[in-house]
Amino acid sequence: MADIAEKIMHARDMEMTLDSFARSGGIAPVRAYYISGEFHIVADGETLYSDEGHEYCLQCAEGLLRTALVHLSGDKRDEHRVSSTELHHEDTCKHCLICGALLDYALNDIGVASELDHYLMHPLSRDLRPGDAFHIARMLEAAPADRTVLRIARQALRQIPRVHRRN
């Protein structure tokens, strides 16, 4: 039991180091938002569609809703508003559906398996990129005792460029 607790504490330390490197490299995930209610509008040759499963950054959610409201009747307008999401455990990393901004997320078991597949098929082979540091930290957060996750995280830590390493 102590061995597992020790692994988890070590994983948390690695996660914090990877997150710190990601932030220092400009990785700043933003909170995810959704638009309540569903709409599908075709106007001016453009299709506007959203349902509550779609997630956006705040600016894109507000912009999409503002554009959609122009095309909705008065009684339908009250059905839609922008709301922030809670942090969900996801099957994959999250990005705004419009601008591609990185949204804050946590992984579930399927998400960890998906990220593991990615990093096993595309191993880290040079200086660690801040984006990879962030995604590997999310794997550690979700699976702190998984041997393969720990191996990839240790490799990632070794590949943080020297100028960013703690002494």
C-alpha angles and dihedrals in degrees: 000000000000089000092058092046089050091050091050092050090048090048090052090052090050090047092053092048092049092046091050091051090047091052092047087054093054100264106145113162114204131216115272122240133190135194113240115234127020128270135177113185130172111196135149091001091303129110118218113192135163139156131179091266092065117092129201142170112263096257094052094044091051092045094049092047092047090053093045095048091063088063098043126089118246096259092050094050093069091058093068132067138144115256133176119243128229116244104274128195102247138199090228143005115290130236132173108268091224110037100015095237113163110257122206111258146159124217130237123206092278090050092051090050090050093050091045090053089051095050093042091051093041106033121195105262106167141020109335114258117224092238092056089048090056094048093046089050088056089055090051090049091054100037109023094162099044109119096213093048089050091049092051091046092051090050090049091052090052089052097054103119110261094243089063099045122111116236 
